[in-house]
Amino acid sequence: MCCNSIALAQSENDADTAQTFCDPKIYGQARPKGIEMTYETHFNQRIRSESDNPNFGNQSATINTNRRFTFKLKAPLYLKEHIKVAVGFNYFSEEFNFSKPENIDYPLYTSLQDKHLTRIGGTFYVFKPYKGNHYLNVRASFDLSGDYDSESEIKLKDYGRISVTGIYSTKVSKDHSYGWGLSYSYNLGRPLIYPVFAFDKNFNDNWGVEMLLPGWFKFRYQNLAQTNYWYAGMQVDGASYTVNLENATSKQLDRFLFRKSEIKAYLRYEREIYDFVWMGAELGMSKNVSFNVSESNSNLLMNNEVIHSNVEFNPYLNVKLFLVPPKKYYK
């Protein structure tokens, strides 16, 4: 009798699941960020640049600081049981400050010194749940990326960047989901299309792991009230900027593509200040995978590298303030 009751209950639950749209939330995951502001600083980056082009040659220097500021806004646009759509605004700015800049005459370094490299644009999010335990996530972004300002002539073919990621996932339980998809992005500095694998799993009420390979993974620890989170992980981050070349001895290359990517290992702490107001801090080490210059008139999918640079390991620190949905609305 007991076994029959359990079997009947399981059948009813399976039938209910099959008739309802999938809820992607995994227990323990932090609430999504609606507004986020981050300030990050990298320290003492020793750089060595080499070029086969005699107009550039080889040079080395020290980057005292690489400062970065990020502002993100994400808001729902259309929320229905069978589909959810959101839009976002993204602003990112970074600058490099070299040691003894008055003694630097290398074109790459003088072009980056104390100059704002900016990425500004929007993101379109689509979440499509299916009846049962499957769902689809699609994210598409468009950014203008370079050293432009309010007086610059901005051409989309020079500064425009598009990134798209789509993942089809299966929710195994409230503690486990996984998915496969494709991504087109600039995480390695150059635009690439590559497969992605998403995986989220809880080991118990406090510990879990989240990943979107090959982009990032992180181990998570949260208290039972879910008001304090610790993360330890690694991520790959990159960008492609269109930059005007200064102090060049050759007029054949007055504008270039600055392609950079890095691997970061970090320890991060986030905590609730008041319900929907949160703060965080992150300490880590960064290693540049690429820090190179390519011709701006080349196909974005091609390399055409003019200057290759190697940047040593360097420590970094960031702090952030962000807003999340209030608990009563998120639940």
C-alpha positions in Angstrom: 0.0 0.0 0.0 2.8 2.4 0.9 4.8 1.7 -2.2 1.7 2.1 -4.4 1.0 5.5 -2.7 4.5 6.7 -3.4 4.4 5.5 -7.0 1.0 7.3 -7.4 2.4 10.5 -5.9 5.4 10.4 -8.2 3.2 9.9 -11.2 1.1 12.8 -10.3 4.2 15.0 -9.8 5.6 13.9 -13.1 2.3 14.7 -14.8 2.2 18.2 -13.1 5.8 18.9 -14.3 5.0 17.9 -17.8 2.0 20.3 -17.9 3.9 23.3 -16.4 6.6 25.5 -17.9 10.1 24.9 -16.6 11.4 27.1 -13.8 15.2 27.5 -14.3 16.1 28.6 -10.8 18.6 26.4 -8.9 18.5 26.5 -5.1 21.2 28.6 -3.6 22.0 30.7 -6.6 22.2 34.5 -6.0 19.4 36.7 -7.2 20.1 38.3 -10.6 21.7 41.7 -10.7 19.4 44.5 -12.0 21.9 47.4 -11.6 25.6 46.9 -11.1 28.6 49.2 -10.6 32.1 47.9 -10.4 35.5 49.5 -10.0 38.6 47.3 -10.7 42.3 48.0 -10.6 45.2 45.9 -11.9 48.7 46.7 -10.5 52.3 46.5 -11.8 52.0 44.8 -15.1 55.3 44.3 -16.8 54.9 44.3 -20.6 57.2 43.2 -23.4 56.2 44.0 -27.0 57.7 42.6 -30.2 57.1 43.3 -33.9 58.6 42.1 -37.2 57.7 45.4 -38.7 60.8 47.6 -38.6 58.6 50.7 -38.0 57.7 49.4 -34.6 60.5 47.0 -33.3 60.6 45.7 -29.7 60.1 47.5 -26.4 59.3 46.9 -22.8 57.7 48.9 -20.0 55.7 48.8 -16.8 52.0 49.5 -16.6 51.5 51.0 -13.1 47.7 50.7 -13.1 45.0 49.4 -15.4 41.8 50.9 -14.1 38.3 49.7 -15.2 34.8 50.9 -14.5 31.6 48.9 -15.3 28.0 50.0 -15.2 25.2 47.5 -16.1 21.4 47.9 -16.1 19.0 45.1 -16.8 15.2 45.4 -16.8 12.3 43.1 -17.8 10.6 44.0 -21.0 8.0 41.3 -21.5 7.1 38.7 -18.9 4.8 35.8 -19.7 4.6 32.2 -18.5 5.7 30.9 -21.9 8.5 33.5 -22.6 10.4 36.2 -20.8 12.3 39.1 -22.5 14.7 41.6 -20.9 16.9 44.4 -22.1 20.2 45.7 -20.7 22.4 48.7 -21.0 26.2 48.2 -20.7 29.0 50.7 -20.1 32.6 49.7 -19.7 35.7 52.0 -19.6 39.4 51.2 -18.9 42.6 53.1 -19.0 46.3 52.3 -18.8 48.9 54.4 -16.9 52.6 53.6 -17.6 55.6 54.2 -15.4 57.5 57.3 -16.5 55.2 58.0 -19.5 57.4 61.0 -20.5 60.2 58.5 -21.5 57.9 56.3 -23.6 58.0 56.5 -27.4 56.6 53.1 -28.5 53.5 53.7 -30.6 51.4 51.1 -28.7 52.2 52.4 -25.3 51.7 56.1 -26.2 48.4 55.2 -27.8 47.2 53.6 -24.6 48.6 56.0 -22.1 45.9 57.7 -20.0 43.3 57.1 -22.7 39.8 55.9 -22.1 39.0 52.7 -24.0 35.2 52.4 -24.0 32.6 49.8 -24.7 29.0 51.0 -24.7 25.9 49.3 -25.9 22.9 47.1 -25.2 21.9 43.5 -24.6 18.8 41.6 -25.5 17.8 38.6 -23.3 15.3 35.9 -24.2 14.3 33.1 -21.9 12.0 30.5 -23.4 10.8 27.7 -21.0 9.2 24.6 -22.3 6.7 22.4 -20.6 8.6 19.8 -18.6 12.2 20.4 -17.6 13.8 22.1 -20.6 14.5 25.8 -21.4 16.4 28.0 -23.8 18.4 31.1 -23.0 19.6 33.5 -25.7 21.6 36.6 -25.2 22.6 39.1 -27.9 24.7 42.2 -27.4 25.9 45.1 -29.6 28.7 47.5 -28.4 30.7 50.3 -29.8 34.3 49.6 -28.7 37.3 51.9 -29.0 38.9 55.1 -28.0 36.2 57.4 -29.3 34.7 60.4 -27.6 31.9 62.9 -28.1 33.8 64.5 -31.0 34.8 61.3 -32.8 33.4 60.2 -36.1 32.0 56.7 -35.2 31.7 54.2 -38.0 29.8 51.0 -37.2 32.1 48.9 -39.4 35.1 50.2 -37.3 33.7 50.3 -33.8 30.7 47.9 -33.8 31.0 44.6 -32.0 28.3 41.8 -31.9 28.1 38.9 -29.4 25.5 36.1 -29.3 25.1 33.1 -27.0 22.4 30.5 -27.1 22.1 27.6 -24.6 19.5 24.8 -24.5 19.3 23.4 -20.9 17.7 20.6 -18.9 16.8 21.0 -15.3 17.3 17.7 -13.6 16.1 18.9 -10.1 16.0 22.0 -7.9 19.7 21.3 -7.3 21.0 20.4 -10.7 20.8 21.6 -14.4 23.0 21.4 -17.4 23.0 22.7 -21.0 24.8 22.9 -24.4 25.0 25.8 -26.9 27.0 28.0 -29.1 28.7 31.4 -28.5 30.1 34.1 -30.8 32.1 36.6 -28.7 35.4 38.5 -28.2 36.4 36.8 -24.9 39.7 35.8 -26.6 40.2 39.3 -28.1 39.3 38.0 -31.6 35.7 37.2 -32.6 35.3 33.4 -32.4 32.4 30.9 -32.6 32.8 28.0 -30.1 30.6 25.5 -28.2 29.7 26.2 -24.6 28.6 23.9 -21.8 26.6 25.1 -18.8 26.5 23.2 -15.5 25.0 24.1 -12.1 24.9 21.7 -9.2 24.5 21.9 -5.4 26.4 19.5 -3.2 24.4 20.4 -0.1 22.6 23.4 1.3 25.7 25.5 1.5 28.0 24.4 -1.3 27.6 24.4 -5.1 29.3 24.9 -8.4 28.3 27.1 -11.4 30.0 27.1 -14.8 29.8 28.2 -18.4 32.7 26.6 -20.1 35.1 27.6 -21.6 34.3 31.1 -20.3 34.2 30.6 -16.5 33.5 28.4 -13.5 33.1 29.2 -9.8 32.5 27.3 -6.5 29.9 28.8 -4.3 29.3 28.9 -0.6 26.3 30.6 0.9 24.8 30.8 4.4 21.4 29.3 4.9 19.7 32.7 4.9 21.4 33.4 1.5 22.6 36.8 2.6 26.3 36.1 2.3 28.1 34.4 -0.6 31.7 33.3 -1.1 33.0 32.4 -4.6 36.3 31.0 -5.8 36.8 30.5 -9.5 38.4 31.4 -12.8 37.2 33.2 -15.9 38.3 34.3 -19.4 37.7 37.9 -20.3 38.6 39.8 -23.4 37.8 42.7 -25.8 38.6 44.2 -29.1 39.1 48.0 -29.4 39.6 50.2 -32.4 42.3 52.6 -31.4 44.0 55.5 -33.2 47.8 55.0 -33.4 49.9 57.8 -32.1 53.6 58.6 -32.8 53.7 56.0 -35.5 56.7 56.2 -37.9 54.6 54.6 -40.7 51.4 56.4 -41.9 50.2 53.0 -43.4 48.8 52.1 -40.0 47.1 55.1 -38.3 44.4 53.0 -36.7 44.6 49.5 -35.3 42.7 46.8 -33.5 43.8 46.3 -29.9 42.9 42.8 -29.0 43.3 41.7 -25.4 42.2 38.7 -23.3 43.1 37.4 -19.9 42.6 34.5 -17.5 41.6 35.6 -13.9 41.7 33.5 -10.8 39.8 35.1 -7.9 38.2 34.9 -4.5 35.0 37.0 -4.2 32.7 37.9 -1.3 29.2 39.3 -1.7 26.7 40.3 1.0 23.3 41.8 1.5 23.2 45.3 2.9 19.4 45.6 2.9 17.2 43.2 1.0 17.8 44.4 -2.6 21.0 46.4 -1.9 24.2 44.3 -2.1 28.0 44.9 -2.1 30.9 42.8 -3.1 34.7 42.7 -3.2 37.1 40.5 -5.3 40.8 39.8 -5.0 42.7 37.8 -7.7 45.5 37.3 -10.1 45.4 38.0 -13.8 47.4 36.7 -16.7 47.1 38.1 -20.2 46.6 35.5 -22.9 46.8 38.2 -25.7 47.7 41.8 -25.7 48.2 42.4 -29.4 47.8 44.8 -32.3 46.3 43.9 -35.7 45.6 46.0 -38.7 42.2 47.8 -38.5 41.5 47.4 -42.2 41.7 43.6 -41.9 38.8 41.2 -41.7 37.8 40.9 -38.0 37.9 37.1 -38.3 41.6 37.3 -39.4 44.5 37.9 -37.2 47.0 40.0 -39.2 49.0 40.6 -36.1 51.4 43.6 -36.2 52.6 43.8 -32.5 52.7 40.9 -30.1 52.9 41.6 -26.4 53.5 39.5 -23.3 52.2 40.7 -20.0 53.3 39.1 -16.7 51.0 37.9 -13.9 49.6 40.8 -11.9 47.3 41.2 -8.9 44.0 43.0 -9.1 41.2 44.2 -6.8 37.6 45.2 -7.5 34.7 46.4 -5.5 31.1 46.5 -6.5 27.7 47.8 -5.5 24.6 46.2 -7.0 20.8 46.0 -6.7 18.8 42.7 -7.0 15.1 42.0 -7.1 13.5 42.3 -3.6 12.8 38.9 -2.1 9.0 39.1 -2.1 9.0 39.8 -5.8 11.7 37.3 -6.8 9.9 34.4 -5.0 
